[in-house]
Amino acid sequence: MSDDGKGLDGDRIRARAEAMGLLQPGQAADEAKLFDFIFQPGFSTAAEVTQLSGRGVGMDVVKTEVGEIGGRIEIQSQPGQGSTFRLYLPLTLAVTQTLLVRVGSHLYAVPSTMIEQVKEMKEKALAAVREKGEVEWQGNRYPFHFLPHLLGDLEAVPEAHRQYWVLLLRSGSQRVGVLVDELRGNQEVVVKNIGAQLARVVGIAGATVLGDGKVVLILNPVALASRTTVSHAHAAVPAMLAPVIADAVSQPTVMVVDDSLTVRKITSRLLMREGYQVILAKDGVDALEQLVEVTPDVILSDIEMPRMDGFDLVRNLRADARLSRLPVIMITSRTADKHRNYALEIGANHYLGKPYDEAELLGLVAGYCKK
C-alpha cells in the first residue's frame, strides 16, 4: 500500500521515541529501527488527537494481527514523496471463495471473484453458442471454450446432460465463457503453495486440499484462454463438442443411475473408453427427469437410492409407453435370489452383483446397444 504524502518524518519519530523512553537520547538508530517504532502501542507523532488519528492504536493493531499469523511488514519512505507498506502473509493462510467445478474425472476450483454469471443452457442453445464461438450477455461477448481444451486436453468431450453449465468469467478487461460438466457448489478454501515449477505456469493461481484429502488446482481460465490463439480455440471447440450433442443414433448412449459419485465416475470412464456416450443420474427421480428429453440405448441402475430406488424406477419405465421397452441392467450389492427374482419380475432385463466383471458388463451393454 502506497501514498503520495510527505513520507515518514524520522526526526519526529525519534523525538517521540525518546520522550516515551523507547530510545535513549543520542542512541544510534538506523531508518528501519526508527520506522519500527510507529508500531508501538500508543505511539503517534500527531500534534493533536482527532477521530481519525493521534491515538497511536491503528498501526499497533496491524502489526499485532500480521505477526499472529506469521507475517511481516516492510516500510519504505521517501521524504516529500510518500511511503510504501508491504505486508507479507504466509500463502498457506490465504483464504478465498471459489466455485468447485468438475470436468470428466477432474475437479477444479475457480475464484468466485472472477464469475460474473453462470448460465444454464439446453442442447439447442449450446449448439448456437458453439456455432458462434462466443456467449453474449448484457452487451458483453465471452469467447467460448470447453475447460479441458484450455488445459491442453483437446480430445476431451463434454458429458451429455439435460442442461449444460457455462461460466461467464472476467479478469480485468478480458472475458471468457467456459463450459464445465458439473457445478459442485461454492466453497471457501485455503490456498496452498504449489511450488516454483507450477507457479510459473500461466492460469494456475494455486492449489487447495479439500476435506477428503483431494488436492484441487485453483484455475484462472481467463489467463488460460489468453495463451490460446482465437482461431485455434474457436476451431477446436465445435469439433470436439459435436459428438456430445449429436443424435444418439451416431453414438450409443448409456444412462448410469447411482447415488454413489465414485460408482458413477468409474462406470462412466469404463463406458467412455469403449466409445459410448454416457448420461449420469444420481437417483430414479433424476433419471426420469432426464428421460423426458433423451432416450438412451440402455440403463445401468443401482437399487438403493434416495428419493426413488431402482425398483421404482423400473416400474415407472415399464408403465410408460415410450420407455416400456428400454433395456435396464440392475447393478447392486444385493445378491440374494429374492432381490434378483423381484427385479426380473418387475421388468429388469439383467441383474449384476457388485463387484461386477467389466467384460461381462460391456458385453451386455454392447448387446443391448446393438453395437
N, C-alpha and C positions, 0 to 999 in steps of 0.2 A: 504494500500500500504506500503510495507516494503523494506528496503535496507540493505546491509551488510557493510555500511561505518563506519565512526568514531563516528557517533551519533552527537547530538546537543551539542555544547560547551557552557555550562551555563555561564562560566566566560566571554567569548567574547560577548555573548548576553547581559549580564548585563552591560559590559563596553559600548557597543553601545547604550543601552537604556539610560544610564546616560549621554552619550555625546549628545543625542538627546533631553534630558530634559524629557524623559518619566519616569524616575526613579531617585529619589534623592540619592546622594552618601550615602552609608551606610544604606539605607532604606531596611527593611526586605522584602523579596520576595521569595515565595516558587518556586519549579520547574515548576509547572503548570503556574504560573503567568509569569515567565521568558519566557517559551516557547511561550506564547501567544503574546509576543512582535514581533515575526517573521511575524505576520500577519499585522503589522502596515505599512501604505504606506511609501515607501522609505527606509524601514528597511533592512539592509543587513550587514552581518559580513564579507563579502568578502574584501580582501585587495585591489583588483583592479577590475574594471568593464570590462567585456568581452561581447561578443554577446550572451552568454548563462546565465550569472549570474552577480550579483553585483549591479543591478539597484533597487532592492527592490520592484518589482511590481508583481512578479508571485504569491507569497503566499497571497498578498493583494487581488488579483483578485479572487483567490479560496475562501477565507473566505467571500468575499462580495457575490459571486454567491450562495454559500451554505446557507448563512444567509438569503438571499432574499426569498428562498423557504422554510424557516422554519427548516433548518437542522443545524447540528453542527459538529465540528471537534475535535477529541481527539488525543493527541500525547503521544507516549511512546518512550523513548530513553535511550539506554544504552551506556555509553562511550566505544568506541572501538568495539562495536558490531553492531550498526546500529539504525535506527529509524523506527517507525511504525505510519502511519497516518490512522486513521479510520474516514471515512465520513459517518455520519448518515443522511439519507434523508427520509422524510415522505413517507410511502408506497403509499399513495393516489396520489402522484405526480410522481410515476414511470410510464413511458410510454413505451410501447413495440409494435412491429409489430406482428400481428397474422393473421392466416388464420381461418376464420369462417367456420365451417362445421355443417351440420345437420344430425342427425340420428333419424329417426322416427319424433316425435314432439319436440325433444330437440335440442337446439343449443349450440355448444361449441366453444371455441377458442383454437387454437394450436399455440404456439410460432413459428414464421417464421424461427427463427434461427435453429430449430430442423429439418426442412424439407429439405431433400436432393433432392427429386424428387416427382412429382405427376404423377402417371401412369393411363392412361385411358385404360380400358380393356373391351372387348366384353365378352359375357357369356362363350364362349368356352375357352378363355384364363383364365378367372376367375376360371372356373372349374378345369383347370390344376393346378393353384396355390393352390386351395383348397385341391386337392388331395395330392399335395406335402407338403403342410403345410408351405410353405415359398416362398418368391419372390426373384429372383436373378437379380441383376442389377450392372453392371460394376465390376463383380467379387466378389461382396459382397452379403451376404444372410440376408434376413429380415424375421424373423418369422412372420407368417400371423395371423391376428386377426380381428374380427369384433368389432368395438369400444364399443358398449353396453355390449359385453361379458366381456371386461376388466373392466367395471364398475359394474359388478355383475348381469346384466340382461341376463341370459343365455337363456331365452325364446324368445328374440328378433330375428327377421329375417330381412334381408335387403329388401328394396323395389326393385321391378323389373324395370329395365331401359334398354334402348338400349345399354348404356355403363355404366361402373362402375368406381369409383374412389378409388384408393389405395394410401395412403400417405406413402412414404418411409422416415422414421424418424431416426435420430441418436442423441444420447446424450452420449458424451464421446466415449467409445469403444462399447457401446451397440446399437443395431439397431432393428427396428421393422417395419413391414408393416401393416397398419391399413386401413380397408375398411370402407367407410362412404357412406351415401345415397346421399349427395349433398354438393357441394362446394358453399359457399356464397361470396367468394372473400376475398382479403386482407383488413385488417383494422387496423389502429393504435388505440390502446386502452389505457385507463388509468387504471392501476392495483389498485384494492381496497383491503383493509384489510378484510380477511374472518373470523377473529376471532380465538380464541385459539383452539376450537374444530376441525374445518375443517383444520386448519393449520397443525395438526398432521396427517392428512390423506395422505397417500402416493399417489402421482400422481396428486394432486390438487395444482397448482402453484399460484393460486389466483383467483380473480373474477373481472369482469368489468360490467359497466352499459352502454348499448347501447343507441343510440339517442332516441329510442322509449320507454326507461324506462325498458327494459327487462334485468334482471340480467343473466349474462353468466359466467360459470366457465371456467377458463383457465387451460387446462389439460396438463399433461406430460405423454403421452401414453407409452413412453419407461419405465418410472418408474412404471406405472400400469402393464405393461407386466412382469416386473421383479418380481412382487409378485405372479405371476401365474406360477405354475409348467408347464414345457414344455409339458409333456404328457397330462395334463388336457386341456391345451389351444388348442393343435392340435386336440384333440379328440372332443372338443366342437364345433369348427368352421365348420367342414364338416357336422356334424349332423344338425346344425341349418341353414346352408346355402342351404341344399338340396332342401327344398320346393321352394326357390326362382328361381332356375334355372331348376326346373323340368318342364316337359311338361305341358302345360296348361290343358291337359285332367285330370290330377290328382288334380287340384285345379282351380275352376272357376276364371276367370280373368276379372276385370272391369277396363276400362280406364276412368279416370276423367279428363276432359278438362275444365279448368277455369283459367282465368288470375289472379284471387284472390288467394294469398297464403293461406289466412285464410280459404277460402272455400275448397281448396284442402286438407288442413290439417284435417278439421272437417269431410269432406266426406270420406277421406281415413281411418281415425280412425274408423268411423262407420262401414265401409265395412270390415276392417281387423278384427274387433271384431266378425264379423259374419263368418269369415273363408275365405274371398275372398282374392285373390292376386290382388293388386292394382297397376296400371301404371298411372303415373301423367304426364300431358302435360299442358303447360301454354297458348297455343292457338292452332288454327287449323293447322298452319304450323308445329308446334312441334308434334302434334298428327299424321299428315300424315307421317312425317319423321320416327316416331317410328313404325307406322303400316307397314312399309316396312319389318321389321324383326319380328314383333309379331302381332298376331291376337287375340284380347280379345273376350270374350263372349258377352259383351255389352259395349256401350259407354255412359257415362253421360256427356253432353256438355252444357256449357253456350252459350249464343248468342253473347253478346257484348264482343269482344276480339280484341286485336291488331293483325296486320298482316293478320289474316284470322278469320272471325267471325264464329259463329255456323252454320248459314245458308249455307255459302260457304263450310264449312266442310262437311255438309250432302250432298250437290250437288256433291262434289268430290267423296264421298264414293259411291254414287249411280251410278256414271259414271265409276266406277272401277269394272270390272267383279268379281275380287276376294273378294271385300269388299261390293258388292252391297246388300247383304242380312244381313250385320252386323247390329244388333239392335242398335238404337240410342234413348236415352231418353233425351229430352231437359229440362234443369232446369234453369229457368230465372226469373228475376223480371218483365219482360214484360208479363203482364197478359191479355192484350187486345185480343179480339177474332180474330182480323186480323193477329196478330202475331202467335197465336195458329194455325189458319187455314192454314197460309202460311207454317209453319213448317211441318205440317202434309201433305200438298200438295206436298212439295219437297222431302218427303220420311222419315221424322222423325217418329218413332214408337209410341212415347208418349210425352206428354208435361206436365211438372210440374211447378207450380209457386213457387217463394221463398216468405216466408219460407215454405218448404215442410214438409209434415208429414213423419217422419222417417219410420214408419211402412208401409206406402204406397210405399215409395221408395224401401225398402227392399223386399217387396212383388213383385214389378215389376222386380227388378233385379233377384230375385230367379226364376221367371217365365221364363225370357229370358235365364238364365244360365241353366235351367232345373235341378236345384239343388234338 
